[in-house]
Amino acid sequence: MLFSLWFVNKDIEYFMTIGNVMYGWAVDLFPINRSITGKGVRDTLAYLGNLLPDLTINEIPSGTKAYDWTVPDEWIIREAFIDDEHGNHIIDFKKNNLHLVGYSEPVDVWLNREELDRFIYSIPEQPEAIPYRTSYYQRRWGFCLTENQRRALPNGRYHVVIDSELKPGVLNYGELLLPGKDDHEILLSTYICHPSMANNEVSGIVVTTALAQWLKSLTNRRYTYRIVFIPETIGSIVYLSRHAERMKKKTVAGFVITCVGDDRAYSFLPSRKGGTLADRVAEHIMNRNVKEYTRYSFLKRGSDERQYCSPLIDLPVVSIMRSMYGTYPEYHTSLDDLTVISAEGLGGAFNVIKKCLNALEVNYRYKATIPCEPQLGKRGLYFPSSNDDPDAQSNLLAYADGEKDLLEIAEIINDDIFTCADIAERLEKIGLVQRCC
């Protein structure tokens, strides 16, 4: 069922509603068997296309070169199971798509228990978790199961069947460009290549989709927004191989959106260089809107920021997350299910990233128009709005030199960028400052 996102006016009701809407999308998307190519990616993009009618779906043929990489063959999976010698299904891909190692090649063999052990994976420390494993670029096969299932396998013979194909096909990704008054761009990027994991996979998809719907509803966008739904790593590399030159010239800030569904924590991963506009706005908003968060080093990178921030690309891209990938116990296992994420967690992440984008939209530079302090009393401005810090108006004027943007001024005077934007707009209307850019 598809929902409209902008029928509620009150902020609290809106964010409660949007959280529930996103959770509903997550429920729909969770069961899809995604990989870096194939039907699962196309099914996911088709679902998103109903929510974002202007989404374009692109096809890149297998064998296409992208920098140091090559688009692999497409993986088609129809069936996969392990039977005991009596014909009973012990492990069945249809029951949980994490049971099969992604990109497993076809096989139909009988193995004894010792031989089978070479092709099965479990996590001894998490006896009820099915691990997530893939083999995109090396031809092999395997199954994943819980440690308890593995221990329970008796000696005997097992029939292993994987009905799959690896053949030339396409890699798909989705792209939405929302033009603004300025052709400088803000990037939103999420990935669509993992099977049934909730925080690690579908949370990024649904939050990015909700942000895209909200951005599309704006009638007076300042910036152009480039929003991409791509397979992780190979997808971003392919995308950059086609668009990097424009993106390097035009991107002012970007966000990789992943792991944004739980309500345990907030996390921040900076860009490689640090100190970019994306870094500054993310920390400004998080410092003022979340109780606490963990700031990780770029050395802990693990998603597509590795590509966007790589030295010869060097885009100003950061990640705002809830529990960061690799740091929560359910990560890359079957335990990362729909109980790990919540409407509240999704709504909170949406709200924080939305505030970052709003902050970027209002982050202009202003220059004072009168030497020395202007006489505020004769303009009725000696006593500022009761909602403002009494010193905020004069402090903003003191730093309105045409060089510092509002974000920098807000940090200097220890105020919120939106308060500063409201003050700057009032001062501009009466001619005390002029907007530079």
C-alpha positions in Angstrom: 0.0 0.0 0.0 1.4 3.4 -1.0 1.0 6.5 1.2 1.3 10.2 0.7 3.8 11.9 2.9 2.6 15.5 3.2 -0.9 15.5 4.5 0.0 16.3 8.2 0.9 19.8 9.2 2.0 19.5 12.8 5.6 18.4 13.1 5.1 15.8 15.9 2.2 14.2 14.1 4.2 14.3 10.8 7.2 12.5 12.2 5.1 9.9 14.0 3.3 9.4 10.7 6.4 9.3 8.5 8.0 6.7 10.8 5.1 4.4 10.5 4.9 4.9 6.8 8.6 4.0 6.4 8.2 1.0 8.6 5.4 -0.2 6.4 7.7 0.1 3.3 10.3 -1.8 5.2 7.9 -4.7 5.9 7.2 -4.9 2.1 10.9 -4.7 1.1 12.4 -7.0 3.8 11.6 -10.4 2.2 13.1 -9.6 -1.3 16.2 -11.6 -2.1 18.5 -8.8 -3.2 22.1 -9.1 -4.5 24.3 -6.9 -6.6 22.4 -7.9 -9.7 19.3 -9.7 -10.6 15.6 -9.9 -10.0 15.7 -8.8 -6.3 17.3 -5.5 -7.3 14.8 -5.0 -10.1 11.9 -5.8 -7.8 13.2 -3.3 -5.2 13.5 -0.6 -7.8 10.0 -1.4 -9.2 8.6 -0.9 -5.7 10.5 2.4 -5.3 9.3 3.5 -8.7 5.7 3.4 -7.5 6.7 5.7 -4.6 9.0 7.9 -6.8 7.4 8.0 -10.3 10.3 10.1 -11.7 12.9 7.5 -10.7 14.9 6.3 -13.7 16.2 2.7 -13.7 19.5 2.2 -15.5 21.1 -1.0 -16.9 24.8 -1.5 -17.1 25.8 -4.7 -19.0 28.0 -7.4 -17.5 31.6 -7.0 -18.6 31.5 -3.2 -18.5 34.7 -1.7 -17.1 34.5 0.8 -14.3 37.9 2.0 -13.2 39.6 -1.1 -11.7 36.4 -3.1 -11.7 34.2 -5.0 -14.1 30.5 -5.5 -13.8 30.0 -9.2 -13.0 27.7 -11.7 -14.6 24.1 -11.6 -13.4 23.1 -14.1 -10.7 19.8 -16.0 -11.1 18.7 -18.2 -8.2 15.6 -20.4 -8.4 16.1 -23.0 -5.6 18.6 -24.1 -3.1 18.4 -26.8 -0.4 20.2 -29.5 1.6 18.4 -32.8 2.1 19.3 -35.6 4.4 19.4 -39.1 2.9 15.7 -39.6 3.6 14.8 -36.6 1.4 14.0 -34.2 4.3 14.9 -30.6 3.7 17.5 -29.7 6.4 18.3 -26.2 5.0 16.0 -24.4 2.5 16.7 -21.1 0.8 13.0 -20.5 0.5 12.6 -20.4 4.3 15.3 -17.7 4.7 17.3 -16.2 1.8 20.4 -15.8 4.1 20.8 -19.6 4.0 22.5 -19.4 0.7 25.9 -17.8 0.1 25.2 -15.0 -2.4 26.3 -15.7 -6.0 26.6 -19.4 -5.3 27.2 -21.3 -8.5 25.0 -24.3 -9.4 25.6 -27.6 -7.8 23.9 -31.0 -7.5 26.0 -33.4 -5.4 25.9 -36.0 -2.6 28.3 -35.4 0.3 29.0 -37.0 3.6 28.9 -35.0 6.8 32.6 -34.3 6.9 32.6 -33.2 3.2 29.6 -31.0 3.8 31.3 -29.1 6.6 33.6 -27.4 4.1 30.6 -25.6 2.5 28.6 -24.5 5.5 29.0 -21.4 7.6 27.8 -20.5 11.1 28.7 -18.2 14.0 29.7 -20.2 17.1 29.3 -17.1 19.3 25.7 -16.5 18.1 24.2 -20.0 18.0 20.7 -18.7 16.8 22.0 -16.5 14.0 22.3 -17.3 10.3 25.3 -15.4 9.0 25.3 -13.4 5.7 28.0 -14.5 3.2 28.6 -13.7 -0.4 31.1 -14.6 -3.2 30.5 -12.1 -5.9 33.9 -12.3 -7.7 35.0 -15.9 -7.0 33.1 -18.9 -8.3 32.1 -21.1 -5.4 29.0 -22.1 -3.4 27.9 -22.5 0.2 25.1 -22.5 2.7 24.7 -20.6 6.0 22.9 -21.9 9.0 22.7 -21.4 12.7 25.4 -22.9 14.9 22.7 -24.9 16.6 21.6 -26.3 13.3 25.1 -27.2 12.4 25.8 -29.0 15.6 22.5 -31.0 15.2 23.6 -32.4 11.8 24.1 -36.2 12.2 26.6 -38.3 10.3 25.3 -39.5 7.0 24.9 -38.5 3.4 23.4 -35.2 2.2 22.0 -34.1 -1.1 23.0 -30.6 -2.0 21.1 -28.7 -4.7 21.6 -25.1 -5.9 19.6 -24.3 -9.0 21.3 -21.1 -10.1 22.8 -19.4 -13.1 25.7 -17.0 -13.7 25.4 -15.5 -17.1 25.8 -12.1 -18.9 23.1 -9.7 -17.8 22.9 -6.3 -16.3 23.6 -4.3 -13.1 20.6 -2.0 -12.3 20.5 1.2 -10.3 18.0 3.9 -9.7 18.5 7.6 -10.0 16.4 10.7 -9.2 17.6 14.2 -10.1 15.6 17.1 -8.5 16.7 20.4 -10.1 17.0 23.5 -7.9 17.6 27.1 -8.6 21.3 26.4 -8.2 22.9 23.6 -10.2 25.3 22.8 -7.4 24.3 19.4 -6.0 23.6 17.6 -2.8 24.0 13.8 -3.0 21.9 11.2 -1.2 23.1 7.6 -1.7 21.8 4.3 -0.4 22.3 0.7 -1.4 19.9 -2.0 -2.6 22.0 -5.2 -2.7 21.5 -7.0 0.6 18.9 -9.7 1.2 16.7 -9.8 4.3 18.4 -7.5 6.8 16.4 -4.6 8.3 18.8 -2.0 9.8 21.7 -2.8 7.5 19.6 -2.7 4.3 16.0 -1.7 4.1 16.3 1.2 6.7 18.5 3.1 4.3 16.2 2.5 1.4 13.1 3.7 3.1 14.6 6.8 4.8 16.2 7.8 1.5 12.8 7.3 -0.3 11.0 9.4 2.3 13.6 12.2 2.0 13.2 12.1 -1.8 9.4 12.4 -1.5 9.8 15.4 0.9 12.4 17.1 -1.4 10.2 16.6 -4.4 7.3 18.3 -2.6 9.4 21.5 -2.1 8.5 24.1 -4.6 11.5 26.4 -4.1 14.6 24.2 -3.8 17.8 26.1 -3.6 20.1 23.1 -4.5 19.8 20.3 -7.1 19.5 16.9 -5.4 21.1 13.7 -6.9 19.5 10.7 -5.2 20.8 7.2 -6.1 19.8 3.7 -5.2 22.7 1.5 -6.1 24.4 -1.9 -5.3 27.0 -1.2 -2.7 30.7 -0.9 -3.9 30.3 -2.0 -7.5 27.3 0.2 -7.9 28.9 3.4 -6.6 32.1 2.6 -8.6 30.0 2.2 -11.8 28.0 5.3 -11.0 31.1 7.4 -10.4 32.7 6.1 -13.6 29.8 7.7 -15.5 29.2 10.9 -13.5 32.4 11.7 -11.4 33.5 14.7 -13.4 30.3 16.6 -13.0 30.0 15.5 -9.4 33.5 16.7 -8.5 32.6 20.1 -9.9 29.1 20.4 -8.6 28.7 18.4 -5.3 28.7 20.7 -2.2 27.7 18.0 0.3 26.6 14.3 0.3 25.2 11.7 2.6 25.5 7.9 2.5 22.3 6.7 4.1 22.6 3.3 5.8 21.8 1.7 9.2 19.2 4.3 10.1 16.5 2.2 11.6 17.1 1.2 15.2 16.5 3.5 18.2 19.5 2.6 20.3 22.1 5.2 19.2 23.2 7.8 16.7 26.5 7.6 14.9 28.5 9.9 12.6 31.2 9.0 10.1 33.1 12.1 8.7 34.5 12.5 5.3 38.1 11.5 4.6 39.3 15.1 4.8 36.9 16.3 7.5 35.8 19.9 7.8 33.8 19.9 4.6 30.4 21.5 4.4 28.8 18.1 4.9 30.9 17.5 8.0 30.0 20.9 9.5 26.3 20.7 8.9 26.0 17.1 10.2 27.8 17.8 13.5 26.0 21.1 13.9 22.6 19.4 13.6 23.5 16.4 15.6 25.0 18.4 18.5 21.7 20.3 18.8 19.1 17.6 18.0 20.2 14.2 19.5 21.0 13.4 23.1 24.4 11.9 22.2 26.1 10.2 19.3 29.4 8.4 18.6 31.8 10.1 16.2 33.8 7.5 14.4 37.0 8.0 12.5 37.1 7.7 8.7 39.4 4.8 9.4 36.2 2.9 10.4 34.6 3.5 7.0 32.8 0.5 5.5 30.2 1.6 2.9 30.2 3.7 -0.2 32.0 6.6 1.4 35.0 4.5 0.5 34.3 5.4 -3.1 32.9 8.9 -2.9 35.8 10.0 -0.6 38.6 8.2 -2.4 41.5 10.4 -3.2 40.9 10.9 -7.0 37.2 11.4 -6.4 37.2 13.3 -3.1 33.6 14.3 -2.7 32.4 15.9 0.6 30.4 12.9 1.7 29.5 11.8 5.3 27.2 9.3 7.0 24.7 9.9 9.7 23.5 6.6 11.1 21.8 5.1 14.1 23.8 2.0 15.2 26.7 1.9 12.8 27.4 -1.1 10.6 29.6 -3.6 12.4 28.8 -2.3 15.9 25.5 -3.9 16.8 25.2 -7.6 17.5 22.7 -8.5 14.8 24.8 -7.0 12.0 25.1 -9.2 8.9 23.0 -12.0 10.4 19.4 -13.1 10.3 18.9 -11.5 13.7 18.9 -8.1 11.9 15.2 -8.5 11.3 12.2 -6.2 11.5 12.3 -6.2 15.4 15.7 -4.4 15.3 14.2 -1.3 13.5 11.2 0.8 14.6 9.0 3.6 13.4 10.6 5.8 16.0 14.1 5.0 14.9 13.4 5.5 11.3 11.5 8.8 12.0 14.4 10.1 14.1 17.0 9.5 11.4 14.7 11.0 8.8 14.3 14.1 11.0 18.0 14.6 11.6 19.0 14.2 7.9 16.0 16.4 6.9 17.3 19.1 9.2 20.7 18.8 7.6 19.3 19.4 4.2 17.1 22.3 5.5 20.2 23.8 7.0 22.1 23.6 3.8 19.2 25.3 2.0 19.4 28.3 4.3 23.2 28.4 4.7 24.0 31.7 2.9 26.7 34.3 3.5 25.6 37.8 4.6 27.4 41.0 4.6 26.6 44.0 6.8 25.7 47.2 4.9 26.6 49.9 7.4 30.0 50.6 8.9 30.1 50.3 12.7 27.1 49.1 14.6 23.8 50.1 13.1 21.3 52.0 15.4 18.8 49.3 16.2 16.5 51.4 18.3 15.2 53.6 15.5 14.4 50.5 13.6 12.5 48.9 16.4 15.2 46.2 16.7 16.8 47.0 20.0 14.7 44.3 21.7 14.8 41.2 19.5 12.1 38.6 19.3 11.4 37.0 22.6 12.3 33.6 21.0 15.8 34.7 20.2 18.9 34.9 22.4 19.1 38.6 23.3 22.6 38.8 21.9 22.1 36.7 18.8 21.1 39.6 16.6 24.0 41.8 17.5 26.4 38.8 17.4 25.3 37.8 13.9 25.7 41.4 12.7 29.2 41.4 14.3 30.3 38.5 12.1 28.3 39.3 8.9 31.5 40.0 6.9 30.4 38.3 3.6 33.0 35.5 4.2 31.6 33.4 6.9 28.5 31.4 6.2 25.6 31.1 8.6 26.8 27.7 9.7 30.1 29.1 10.8 28.5 32.1 12.5 26.1 29.9 14.3 29.0 27.9 15.7 30.9 31.0 16.7 28.0 32.6 18.6 26.8 29.2 19.9 23.4 29.4 18.3 21.2 27.3 16.0 21.6 27.9 12.3 17.8 28.2 11.8 17.6 31.0 14.5 20.5 32.7 12.6 18.7 32.3 9.3 15.5 33.9 10.7 17.5 36.8 12.1 19.4 37.3 8.9 16.2 37.3 6.9 14.7 40.0 9.2 17.9 42.1 8.9 18.0 41.7 5.1 14.4 43.0 4.8 15.3 46.3 6.5 18.6 46.6 4.6 21.1 46.0 7.4 22.7 43.0 5.7 22.8 41.8 2.1 22.9 38.1 1.0 26.2 37.4 -0.8 25.7 33.8 -1.9 
